[in-house]
Amino acid sequence: MDNSGYIAALDVGTKKICSLIAGVSSEEDLEIIGVGLSPSNGLRKGIVVDIEEASHSIRSALRGAENMAGVKIDSAFVGIAGSHINSRNSHGVVAVTGQEREITRQDIDRVMEAAREITLGQGKEVIHVLPREFIVDGTGGIKHPQGMSGMRLEVETHIVTGATTSVENLVKSVRRAGVEVEDLVLDQLASSEAVLTDDEKELGVALVDIGGGTTDFIVFHEGNIAYTSVLPVGGDHVSNDIAVGLKTPVSEAEEAKIKFGAASIDSVEQNDKIEVMSASGREKKKISRKYLCRVIQPRMEELFTLIRKEIMSSGSREQVPAGLVLTGGASMLEGSCELAADVVDMPVRIGEPDYIDSLSQIVENPVYTRREGQIPKAVYSTSVGLLIYALNYTSAGKRRARSENRSRSEIVNGFFQRIKSFFDDFF
């Protein structure tokens, strides 16, 4: 099968694997029709450390999405993250060679290739060459130079690199799960497509995606990527601290964090009590909720302090008047926005993706504790962003949108028939 009419996304994280399948209409509209979640095994801090375990987790998530969507997919757009990711800005310049000095697609390809010619460290490879702005005969701020007249074409780019072995091991894990990798997309770049507005990107904004093992950071200014980085801390570090502080299993610590945790001690009543499992796993014990949050707050303060330092070291402090946007599972801790705003001293909001509202209530979920009957939408930011990125910026995604094998109504009607059957069986 050639996936005509569908786009599949794989968010391969340290804590969870999320697979989404979307039907794409000729109007270039997304309709998510399949969701699969699986605990992530074989990864550490976003890097594959056991291919067999990782591929098994990926296969499980894919199967869940395929069963819900009622289709089989053979390729997917895959997010990539991890402490091996680095980035830098680069400059390219070429002479315009078209007739009457008109800039052609070939000129743009040549100048992008010129910018790509950078010295890579041993064992590194380029993942993205992202144009920030084009310059024609000294005039900058140009986003689409094709068709313009000029003699000299320049480009400012943001280049993302990764460790070759880490990239290869991720690709191998996906292939062993039975699908091909259509493209690798930087996680925070994908998330930005799902949770940031064009106005925020134009004004200047920083996005922080707090995952299980790492925190992904990206800055936009004047609509362009200005900076990216990966911090080697995430939500799992909070859970580990809770497990040690409360002397309880890590799985119990994770559940306590989601159900009862808060990033600020001040938001918790003095007499609130919660129950957690003892380290032996045989009995439960009562503890103060305030004590739980006393363990959480220092780790979250540490994370936001690292983010503040990242903003300062990147030179972005004055470039992000729209403030900071938090997303990812750990961003959903009560009081995260307020604590982050105090530490980084700028406006902060939570970013959540569209498209996933109804499905987050019925997806089979072996990973996250539900809150108010559904999984927090912020955990889907990267996977939804992968779909949007694929549709807007890749030739493979655009081909899906042009596919006429199935109309949008056929895709969606078939999906809702399966959902109706699901509820009929359930009740």
Steps between C-alpha positions, in 0.01 A plus 500: 500500500622854427318680786297702245270740682668446839791641700651311794712650779724336760610685813774275644558633849674386816173440685251418227464416132209678335376413152239706315331430168318784324277499198587784262246659269569676172440825692816424702300449818601250770261261673672280758340156481745282690694535825736248656690536827760263639748516788844577364761232559854492365555879509691721740487881479348474154771268365446136399705270723325171413372461144287192567319652796456833320359335187258295711369818667469674162317202354254501791418870453462456124267206546275704729474784247442261208225313688319822583537642147420175323796540264851360473782746450847427367682830560500783753650838586714450807602748769860508614645643821764414755813646653697423181313775311692823427430804288670805353427784260666504158527731199501417129552714190482437122485700179159500327530316166145512360398687187465875558637436851171349618539281808393143429436192712847379398660817640322447831612137513860604429509766772347258751766246408770766544370570852502129573877480439610521862767313691336217693656327795588134466193277495256787437248550220259773390132447586355838394614804303228755586497834317467802730507771233617557144700807392489628141770752406528613862126521571408263784183375664389312188320169550417400142761629252394288201404722207678808635778667303851528636866421447595363841290265714583434867330298770518488878421150625463305822668160471407212732745211534492169685727208580504265202476186713204637698320593179570160345382312810173694505441426131584131554255477790218648290577273205503191723153603612390459138490857366734721300611845615365762258688779676662581834375820664650672804253456788481865606460612139203264470351613832526864393272425204233367736501755784644834381312762299645684202465827695707363789773382261506840330512695825755267662428199723677213676351150515594246768383140446555309826527130421582204719877493457581832331362851460497641146547873449441718193491878444323684215561865409342690210341175385833316476680244712767676701622226736443137600643278773430188707533498880581161661226522767128429488192374679657166591752682720208634705349150529835355608534764772150417623581127506807566715337762722182300562671159494253370244533321161567727199168401337316603819703823514399582142133448580523708817668779302222509241207461741614708795817684403547875477798709400443745783461415868291814557216364283442201734290495817690422821277209606464322163592132527569243225569127490805346329631146480792407724831393347411134560188539288291321762332780691401862465596786726358846553719806450449874483434630148708802596796267559456356148508850352801590716686229305367617161555876525884505524536279191257714299678816617828345385351425158363851454832646618675301227249637249565856620875445455435354153303810404778727626783304337318490167469878500122467468391690809394812309378301200206320666243764604224238451658311789534129570266218395512174697384169359563128550373274777693655791373848409157394628609504866277737697675833545761444225407821318521714812830351615654533152387862475663579835829331408543621139330837565286508185144409394435123493210295363427129444494388135262222395434366149169491313355195319526261794208603727255212463755225438689566823196368689483158334859410407628183663749637751768295678717806568324801652269545795184664371393836639132594477434201276765565238873505438646854513519632144849641552647148482399495131671826400793338316296231322231746383776740395663226293179464300471876444868530406471212254194652333641852476870452429572162342435379149380163633242671720377717215461190282266355763289815482477470121402133514152435362478136601256580780311819572504666838140400565576133429795505741312674779172309460687171517676615813181604679337169413786327684465738797124429514574129506753557777242670723229246414730220608611689810148562629 
